[in-house]
Amino acid sequence: CDTSTSRDSTEALYWCRWSSPFIHLLTLTVVTFAVVAPLICHRLLHSYFYLRRWHLNPMSQEFLEQNQQEGQDALHYFEKMQMPNASEVSGSEAFQPLLLITIITVQRQNDFHYVLQVASHFHRLLQKCGVRCQSHRMLLCNVESDPSIHQDVRLLSSLFPMVSRDRTGENPDPSLNQFEKEKQDYVFCLEQSLLVYNPEYILLVEDDAVPEKEIFSVLQHLFLARFSKPYLRDALYFKLYHPERLQHYFNPEPMRILEWLGLGMFLGPVLTFAYCWALVGRHYGLELRRLHPALYNVVPASECCTPAMLFPAASARRASEYLQGLRCRQGFAKDTALYSLLRGKGENAFVVEPNLVRHVGMYSSLRLNSNPKLL
């Protein structure tokens, strides 16, 4: 008995000594996550260590001021341009684009000029892309109930083709809620895109989704190398944006489990895995994929949201038909309706990671909020 007790005491002393590997690991973990991580990451918006109480209000205000300036810059960008007359579109063109970028827009928050920001970024990127993007076209889809009051679209109509959903002479439908109206507008823009241009792909972009600079190089890679794979070929849609707040590892999405395993096996050391997983956050790890288009991930889509959606032409027709058979309401908006089709109709959909657009619209066209926040 005495011998056994002595042996246990010796083992306990070994594990408690400073030279013990256990003590080293414990100390390093405490220093990393209790001292280093909070110091480094407390201002990273999508990190687990973000100090919301300290930083959210000033960062939200700073973002609004910066975005308002970007809206003014976009306004001046188009005001200085000599624009040909390209206003209303009628009939279909003989040329079939590979990609049609359709910007769906309504009048809101004049100071921010959301649609001008989106259009100016796409215009610059298309010009920079040059010959590689010569088969791409842009279309404005004005779904304001009275199209004439949308001032920013009036400015853009002399540069870009435009379709409008004019309902000024119609009697208002008292049963039409704002979520159903948004869905009907979405279907209208899909159908008009098919009717006017009949493209191979439609990128339906909401008017507060600013494209990332690499969007066309990534799309070109997807068109040429990835979308020919059987499991992607017949997808109903591809999301090009998923909210950063929902990109954490702890979100209940099956692909996260595979990422845990893959990241752990690839990176090896436990602390490196922990750093990417908890210290900085998955959103910032995804940013490393921007190094090359081939590194972008295409994984099964989850429910939220629809700032930028890529539809193959045949899929756009199916989606339009499906959506017309559904009625949207509070708690069942168009993104939920689209996601419900995956199980209900046996369809597949995917999301491209990292995001290919930035969602800059803190003022929603559906939900009034006089004091918006980044989170």
C-alpha positions in Angstrom: 0.0 0.0 0.0 2.7 2.4 1.0 4.6 1.7 -2.3 1.4 2.4 -4.4 0.7 5.6 -2.5 4.2 6.8 -3.0 4.1 6.0 -6.7 0.8 8.0 -7.1 2.4 11.0 -5.3 5.4 10.9 -7.5 3.3 10.9 -10.7 1.2 13.8 -9.3 4.3 15.8 -8.6 5.6 15.1 -12.1 2.5 16.5 -13.7 2.5 19.5 -11.5 6.2 20.4 -12.0 6.9 23.4 -14.2 8.9 21.2 -16.6 5.9 19.0 -17.2 4.5 19.1 -20.8 1.0 19.3 -19.3 1.8 22.5 -17.4 3.5 24.0 -20.5 0.4 23.2 -22.6 -2.0 24.6 -20.0 0.0 27.8 -19.6 0.3 28.3 -23.3 -3.5 27.8 -23.7 -4.3 30.2 -20.9 -2.0 32.9 -22.2 -3.2 32.4 -25.8 -6.9 32.6 -25.1 -7.0 34.8 -22.0 -4.4 37.3 -23.0 -3.1 37.2 -26.6 -6.4 36.5 -28.4 -8.4 39.3 -26.7 -5.6 41.8 -27.3 -5.3 40.9 -31.0 -8.9 40.1 -31.9 -11.1 42.4 -29.9 -11.7 44.7 -32.9 -12.2 41.9 -35.5 -15.9 42.1 -36.2 -16.4 38.4 -36.9 -14.1 37.0 -34.2 -15.3 35.2 -31.1 -13.2 37.7 -29.1 -14.9 40.8 -30.6 -15.8 43.2 -27.9 -19.3 44.2 -29.1 -20.0 46.6 -26.2 -16.9 48.6 -26.9 -16.7 48.7 -30.7 -20.0 48.0 -32.3 -21.5 51.5 -32.1 -18.5 53.4 -33.3 -17.7 50.8 -36.0 -21.2 50.9 -37.3 -21.2 54.7 -37.4 -17.8 54.7 -39.2 -19.1 52.2 -41.7 -22.2 54.3 -42.4 -20.1 57.4 -43.0 -17.6 55.6 -45.3 -20.5 54.0 -47.2 -22.2 57.4 -47.6 -19.0 58.7 -49.1 -18.8 55.7 -51.4 -22.3 56.5 -52.6 -21.3 60.1 -53.4 -18.2 58.8 -55.2 -20.4 56.5 -57.3 -22.8 59.4 -58.1 -19.9 61.6 -59.3 -18.5 58.6 -61.3 -21.7 58.4 -63.4 -22.3 62.2 -63.6 -18.9 62.7 -65.3 -19.5 60.0 -67.9 -20.7 60.7 -71.4 -23.5 58.2 -71.7 -25.2 56.9 -74.8 -29.0 56.5 -74.8 -29.7 52.9 -73.8 -32.8 53.3 -71.7 -35.7 50.9 -72.2 -35.2 47.4 -73.5 -37.7 45.7 -75.8 -37.5 42.4 -77.6 -34.5 40.0 -77.4 -31.0 40.6 -78.8 -29.5 38.3 -81.3 -26.4 37.9 -79.2 -26.7 35.4 -76.3 -24.5 36.5 -73.4 -22.7 34.0 -71.3 -23.5 36.0 -68.2 -26.2 38.6 -67.6 -25.8 40.7 -64.4 -29.2 41.8 -63.4 -29.4 44.4 -60.7 -32.8 44.4 -58.9 -33.5 47.8 -57.3 -36.0 49.9 -55.5 -35.8 53.5 -54.3 -34.4 53.9 -50.8 -32.0 56.0 -48.7 -31.0 58.6 -51.3 -27.8 59.6 -49.4 -26.2 56.2 -49.9 -26.9 55.6 -53.6 -26.7 51.9 -53.2 -27.5 51.0 -56.8 -25.0 53.4 -58.0 -22.3 51.8 -55.9 -23.1 48.4 -57.2 -23.4 49.5 -60.8 -20.1 51.5 -60.7 -18.2 48.6 -59.3 -19.5 46.2 -61.9 -18.8 48.8 -64.6 -15.2 49.2 -63.5 -14.6 45.5 -63.2 -16.1 44.7 -66.6 -13.8 47.3 -68.2 -10.8 46.0 -66.4 -11.7 42.4 -67.3 -11.7 43.3 -71.0 -11.8 40.6 -73.6 -12.4 37.8 -71.1 -15.7 39.5 -70.1 -16.9 40.6 -73.6 -19.7 38.0 -73.4 -21.1 39.6 -70.2 -24.0 42.1 -70.1 -25.7 44.2 -67.5 -29.4 44.9 -67.0 -31.2 47.1 -64.5 -34.5 45.8 -63.1 -36.4 48.7 -61.6 -39.2 47.2 -59.3 -40.2 50.5 -57.7 -44.1 50.7 -57.8 -43.7 54.0 -59.6 -40.5 53.6 -61.6 -40.3 57.3 -62.4 -39.4 58.3 -58.7 -36.3 56.1 -58.6 -33.8 58.9 -59.2 -30.6 56.8 -59.3 -32.0 54.5 -62.0 -33.0 57.6 -64.1 -29.3 58.5 -64.1 -28.2 55.0 -65.0 -30.8 54.4 -67.7 -28.8 56.2 -70.4 -25.9 53.8 -69.9 -27.4 50.4 -69.1 -30.4 48.6 -70.5 -33.4 48.7 -68.1 -36.7 47.0 -67.5 -39.4 48.3 -65.1 -42.3 46.8 -63.3 -44.7 49.7 -63.7 -47.8 49.3 -61.4 -48.8 53.0 -61.3 -52.2 52.3 -62.9 -53.0 49.2 -60.9 -55.4 49.0 -57.9 -53.4 48.1 -54.8 -53.9 44.5 -53.6 -54.7 44.8 -49.9 -53.6 41.1 -49.4 -50.2 41.7 -50.9 -47.6 41.8 -48.0 -44.1 43.2 -48.5 -42.5 39.7 -48.5 -44.8 38.5 -51.3 -44.2 41.7 -53.3 -40.4 41.2 -53.0 -40.8 37.6 -54.2 -43.0 38.7 -57.2 -40.4 41.4 -58.0 -37.7 38.7 -57.9 -39.6 36.5 -60.3 -40.3 39.4 -62.6 -36.6 40.2 -62.9 -35.7 36.6 -63.5 -38.3 36.3 -66.3 -37.3 39.6 -67.9 -33.6 38.5 -67.9 -34.5 35.4 -69.8 -36.9 37.2 -72.1 -34.6 40.1 -73.1 -31.2 38.3 -73.3 -31.7 34.6 -72.9 -28.2 34.2 -71.3 -26.5 31.0 -70.3 -26.3 32.3 -66.7 -28.1 35.0 -64.8 -26.4 36.7 -61.8 -29.3 38.3 -60.0 -27.8 40.9 -57.6 -29.7 43.1 -55.1 -28.9 46.8 -55.2 -26.8 46.7 -52.0 -24.4 43.9 -53.0 -21.1 45.3 -54.1 -18.9 42.9 -56.1 -15.5 41.8 -54.9 -12.6 42.6 -57.3 -12.0 39.0 -58.1 -15.6 38.1 -59.0 -15.1 37.6 -62.7 -11.9 35.6 -62.5 -13.6 33.3 -60.0 -16.8 33.0 -62.1 -14.7 32.2 -65.2 -13.0 29.4 -63.3 -16.3 28.1 -62.1 -17.8 28.2 -65.6 -14.8 26.5 -67.3 -13.7 24.0 -64.6 -16.2 23.4 -61.9 -19.8 23.7 -63.2 -19.3 20.8 -65.7 -19.1 18.3 -62.8 -22.3 16.2 -62.7 -23.3 17.2 -59.1 -23.1 20.9 -59.9 -24.4 20.9 -63.5 -28.1 20.8 -62.6 -28.1 23.0 -59.5 -31.1 25.2 -58.9 -28.9 28.1 -57.9 -25.5 29.2 -56.6 -25.2 31.6 -53.7 -22.4 34.1 -54.0 -22.9 35.5 -50.5 -23.6 34.1 -47.1 -23.7 36.4 -44.0 -20.4 36.5 -42.2 -22.1 36.1 -38.9 -23.3 32.7 -40.0 -19.9 31.5 -41.3 -18.6 30.3 -37.9 -17.5 26.8 -37.2 -20.2 26.3 -34.6 -23.1 26.9 -37.1 -25.1 23.7 -37.5 -24.2 22.9 -41.1 -22.9 19.4 -42.0 -20.0 20.7 -44.1 -18.5 22.3 -41.0 -17.8 18.9 -39.6 -15.8 18.0 -42.7 -13.9 21.2 -42.3 -13.0 20.5 -38.7 -11.5 17.1 -39.7 -9.8 18.4 -42.9 -8.3 21.5 -41.1 -7.1 19.4 -38.2 -5.4 16.8 -40.5 -3.9 19.4 -42.8 -2.6 21.9 -40.3 -1.4 19.3 -37.8 -0.4 21.1 -34.6 -3.3 21.5 -32.2 -2.6 25.2 -31.4 -2.5 26.1 -35.1 -5.9 24.5 -35.5 -7.2 26.3 -32.4 -5.9 29.6 -33.8 -7.8 29.3 -37.1 -10.9 27.8 -35.3 -11.4 30.1 -32.3 -8.8 32.8 -32.0 -9.5 34.6 -35.3 -12.7 32.8 -36.6 -13.7 30.9 -39.7 -14.6 34.0 -41.7 -10.9 35.2 -41.7 -9.6 31.7 -42.5 -11.9 31.7 -45.6 -10.2 34.9 -46.8 -7.0 32.9 -47.5 -9.0 31.2 -50.4 -8.9 34.5 -52.3 -5.3 33.8 -53.3 -6.5 31.9 -56.4 -9.8 31.1 -58.0 -9.1 27.3 -57.7 -9.1 27.6 -53.9 -12.7 28.8 -53.7 -15.1 26.4 -52.1 -18.4 25.2 -53.6 -20.5 23.5 -50.8 -24.2 22.8 -50.3 -26.1 26.0 -49.6 -28.0 26.8 -46.4 -31.0 29.1 -46.1 -30.1 32.7 -45.7 -29.8 35.0 -47.9 -30.1 36.3 -51.5 -27.9 39.4 -52.2 -26.2 37.7 -55.1 -27.6 34.5 -56.7 -26.3 32.8 -59.9 -28.9 30.9 -61.9 -28.1 28.7 -65.0 -30.8 29.6 -67.6 -32.7 26.3 -67.3 -32.6 26.6 -63.5 -33.9 30.1 -63.6 -37.0 28.9 -65.5 -37.6 26.2 -62.9 -37.0 28.6 -60.0 -39.4 31.2 -61.5 -42.1 28.5 -61.9 -41.6 27.1 -58.4 -41.7 30.6 -56.8 -44.9 31.5 -58.5 -46.6 28.5 -56.7 -45.5 29.8 -53.3 -46.8 32.7 -51.2 -44.3 34.6 -49.1 -45.0 36.1 -45.7 -43.4 37.1 -42.4 -41.0 34.3 -41.5 -41.2 32.8 -45.1 -39.4 35.3 -47.3 -38.0 34.6 -50.7 -34.7 33.1 -49.4 -36.6 30.7 -47.2 -39.0 29.9 -50.1 -36.0 29.1 -52.4 -34.4 26.9 -49.8 -37.7 25.0 -49.2 -37.6 24.0 -52.9 -34.5 21.9 -52.4 -36.2 19.3 -50.3 -39.7 19.9 -51.7 -38.7 19.5 -55.4 -35.6 17.4 -55.0 -33.3 20.2 -56.2 -29.7 21.0 -55.2 -28.1 24.4 -54.5 -24.6 25.5 -53.5 -22.8 28.4 -52.0 -19.4 29.8 -53.1 -16.9 30.6 -50.4 -15.6 33.1 -49.6 -18.2 35.7 -50.6 -18.0 37.2 -54.0 -20.0 40.3 -53.0 -20.1 42.6 -50.0 -23.5 43.4 -48.5 -23.3 47.2 -47.8 -27.0 48.0 -47.3 -27.5 48.6 -43.6 -30.9 50.2 -44.4 -33.3 47.4 -45.5 -36.1 47.9 -48.0 -38.2 45.6 -45.9 -37.5 46.4 -42.3 -37.4 50.0 -41.2 -34.5 50.7 -38.8 -33.3 54.3 -38.0 -30.2 53.1 -36.1 -28.7 50.1 -38.0 -25.7 48.1 -36.7 -23.1 46.0 -38.4 -24.2 43.0 -36.3 
